[in-house]
Amino acid sequence: MIIPFFILHHGCPNRCIFCNVHKIAGNNPESLTEQSFRETIHKYLSNTKRNTAHTQIAFYGGNFTGMEKEHQVKLLKFAHSYIQNGQVDDIRISTRPDAIDNEGLELLKRFGVSTVEIGAQSFVDEVLRRSHRGHSSSDVVHAMNMLKERGFKTGIHIMLGLPGDDRSGYEYSVRKTIALKPDMVRIHPTIVFQDTVLAELFVKGAYIPLSMSEALDMCTYALEKFSEAQIPVIRLGLQTNREMENPGSIVAGPYHPAFRSLVEESIFFTMASSMLTEEASTGKEIIFSLAQKDVSAFRGQRKKNLQRLKDTHRLAGITVKTDQTQEEGAVFMTVEGRTWKVRKFGTPERYA
């Protein structure tokens, strides 16, 4: 269980072209008091059995290691007291790659920080420059090396659809991320929020966001590559909050409150289509079998995937069955006694 706290733009030396932290972080206070901190901890801990979860306090947003040391120490002391009394296991922070140094890492270690997530966003320096990030790709490499040398778990956050980026640049960023071997990755498409420089560029026609289909395709590519490298993608898309849902908050871009679900649906549609292509399936009844966890993504929202499969391959009908013993991420297809199997990002195999 992660207990999240958002420190908004504290410690940020500049404002990125895409950033409206109040929309991204939701209705969070500008400053965090000890009372509000403890109230939040109590709310989370009272709803969880301590012996069933690894519990972690997380400081998101802003630039944690770029804040004044006194402010860092204050927040870390708030959190560390719960480690000392056994209610929390460790702490996670997110920060910029150019705000990592030996002194700062020693401070994090002393107060029980185990995981540091780095906002890389891209490994293309021109994209970073146009996004007003204020750091280079080499800063990300340097920061990751320092963190790994000191035994921290690491995460990297990358974005797609940034100004000046394209498919090849994004794929380059994915490869560079994999080469650094983080313990986890977060990915989200660039969204145009109101009251940002990016919104001004969009209105002027100087920035064109990705379409939803482009974003889904690029995220599917990233999921495949990170899956092959055994690096978990712990988030796809932005965490939805009430601020985002206010009219006008999002100006443009491939936003969806369940973005990861859309990506998973797209993957399962491709898996099923690949098997149907191997069979002369036109006009036939098809049976698909999946693990219970995968059924919803396979069907798609409002059963959209099933209808698309039926229309695209001109099927007589589709039956979806669940199998408690079946591995997650695999689909079995049976047609007239013949069975095919395909795993995520794999090729269809004749099973029986």
Secondary structure, 3 states (H helix, E strand, C coil): CEEEEECCCCCCCCCCCCCCHHHHHCCCCCCCCHHHHHHHHHHHHCCCCHHHCCCEEEEECCCHHHCCHHHHHHHHHHHHHHHHCCCCCEEEEEECHHHCCHHHHHHHHHCCEEEEEEEEECCCHHHHHHCCCCCCHHHHHHHHHHHHHCCCEEEEEEEECCCCCCHHHHHHHHHHHHHHCCCEEEEEECCEECCCHHHHHHHHCCCCCCCHHHHHHHHHHHHHHHHHCCCCEEEECCCCCHHHHCCCCEEECCCCCCHHHHHHHHHHHHHHHHHHHHCCCCCCEEEEEECHHHHHHHHCHHHHHHHHHHHHCCCCEEEEEECCCCCCCEEEEEECCEEEEEECCCCCEECC
